Each structure stands twice: as C-alpha cells, then as structure tokens.
Amino acid sequence: MEIERWERSEEISDAEKKVIQETWSRVYANCEDVGVSILIRFFVNFPSAKQYFSQFKHMEDPLEMERSLQLRKHARRVMTAINTVVENLNDSEKVSSVLALVGKAHALKHKVEPIYFKKLTGVMLEVIAEEYANDFTPEAHGAWTKMRTLIYTHVTAAYKEVGWAQ
C-alpha cells in the first residue's frame, strides 16, 4: 500500500528544530488562546470530531465553544503535549514516548479515529501560519510540515501497536 508522501516521517534537521522551537516559543506564550482557536476551527471544519467530547459535542456556536471551560481545558492539554514534543525535539525517545501515550489514550480510552490527528495537525498549521504570519516563513512552514508528520506518524504507530481496529 502506497503511503502518502507527508505520512512518511522525514528527519527534522537541527536548523529546522531551531525554527520550530523559535516559532513555538511565540505561539506558546499565548498557549490557551491559540489552543482554543485551533480547537474551534477544528470543530467548525470537522464537526464530526465533536462526537468524542460529551461536554461540547452539541455546541454549534464558536462563541459558545470559546467560553466553554472544558474546551479551554482540553486546548491547554493539547498545547502542553505539543510543547513537550517541541521542547524535546533533540530527544527522539522522549518524543516517541509522549506521542505514544497520546495515541494509546485516544485509541483505547477515547476511541478517536486516527484520521482526526491528521486533520487537527493541519488545522494547527493553518492557525499558526495565520496568527503568526511574520514568523511563519517558508522555512518555518517546511519545518512545521515535518513536525506535523512526526506527530501523526508517532500517534498512528501507537494505534497500530495497540491493535486499533474500527
């Protein structure tokens, strides 16, 4: 079976790691607001993803989502996990471990289809590129595309490891 080009994990160079970490430091300074923006856009663009969240699955209005304490809490968790990955880009074992935990929890406990990680990381790149346009140079975009792939491949590897079948 042919794997889509972006699903093959490409090595992130030291220069790209630095670009990711520099860009992320500015993004993470506004952790909660950016995380909320990402999740709202994700749920607006992919409303079927809300089925996994009993607390806000019936919310249609982005303003209502923005005010949801549960959504804000989940946004912080997502951003914290990404922050841990970014901070540890030079420690591949730590990155694998963090993303394996995320993948296993979402596969076994939450029963989330793995395709939603592909969609969420795409939305994450869109929001960061828009909200941090001055920082999101072509080099940053290329580095973050590799980061997106890294997240998705590690998370889906965890799904395979636990025998995900839906």
N, C-alpha and C positions, 0 to 999 in steps of 0.2 A: 504494500500500500504506500503510495507516494505521500510524504509528509509535506505540508505547506512550507514554503521556504522560511517563513518567520517562526514556525514552530520548532525549527532546529536551533538549539541553543548555540549561539555564536559566542566565542570568547570575548569578554569585555576587556579592552586594553587598559593599562594603568591610566593613560590620558583620559579615556572615556569614563573610568571610575571617578576620576577627579572632577570631570564635568558634571556627572550625575550628583556627586556629593555637594558640589558648589551650588548647583541649581536647587537641589533638595533642601539645603540649609535655608534658602529664602522661602521655599514653599512651606517647610515645616514650621517656620516662625509663625505662620497663620494656620497651623495644623487643623484646628476644628472647623474653621470657616471653609478652607479648601476641601476638607473631607466631606463636609455637608454638601458643598457644590457638586462634588464628584458623585455622591450617592443620589442626590436629587436628579441630576442629569441621567444617571444610570437608570433610575426607576421611571423617569419620564420616557426615555428612549426604549427601555426594555421593561414594560410594566409587568410582564410575566415573572420577572425576578422578585417582585414583591411577595409572591406566594410563599416564600420561605421565611417571611417576617410577620408573625401574627400581630405584633404591635402596630405595624403601619401598613399592612397589606391592602387595607381599604382606602387609604389616603390617595386622593387624586390631585389635590391642590398642592403645588410646590411650596406655597407659603405655609400650609399646614405641616408639610414634611419638614420644612426648615425649623419650625417651632417644636417639633417632636423631640423630647428628651431622649427617647430610645434611639432615634435615628442619629442624634448627635453623639450618643454614647458609642454606637456602632461605628460612626465615622472616625471617632478617636481611636478605636481599636484597629481599624483598617490602617489608618495613618501611622499608628505606633508600630504595627507589624512591618509596614514598608520602611519606616525609619530604621528599624532593627536590621533589615536587609541592607539598606544603604550604608549604615554605619559599619557593617561587617563585610563589605564587598571584597575585602582582601582576605577573608576567612571563608573559603568555599564550604567547609564543613558546617560552620555556623549558619550560613545562608541556606544550605540544604536542610539543616535541622529545623530552622524556623519555618520554612515553606512546607516541609513535610508535616509539621504539626498543624499548620493551617489547612493543608489539603486533607489530611486524615479527619480532622474535626468536621470539615464541610462535607466530606464523603459519608462518614459514619454517623455522626450526630445530627447534622442538619440536612443531609440528603440532597445537597445542592448539585445540580448538573454541572459538570466541569466547564462546559462552554461559557458559563457566566463569568468565569475568570478571564476568558479571552475578551469578552465584552466589557467587563469592568476595567481591565487594564487599558483597553482602547479609549474608553471614556476618560480615564485618568490622564492619559497623554493629551487628549483634546483640551481638557480643563486647564492643565498646567501650561500648555502651549498658549492658550488664550490669556490666562490671568498673569502669566509671566513671559509675555511676548518678547520683551527686551533681553531676557536671559535665555530664551529658547531658540538659540542659533541653530543653523543646520547641523553643526557638530553635536549640540545638545540633543537635537531630535534623533540623530542616528544612535547616540549613546542610550537614550531613553527607549528607543525601539528595541535595542538589545536587552535592556533591563526588563521590558515588558515580556519579552520572550523567555528570559531567565525565570521570571515569576511563574509564567504559565507552564513551562516545561517541568519545573520542580513540583508545582502543585499537582499537575496531572500525573506525574510519576507516583506521587503518594496515592492518588486514586487507584492507579493500576496495582500498586503494592498491596492495598487492602482488598483487591478483587472487586472493584466497583463494577457493578452491572445494573443498569437501569433500563 
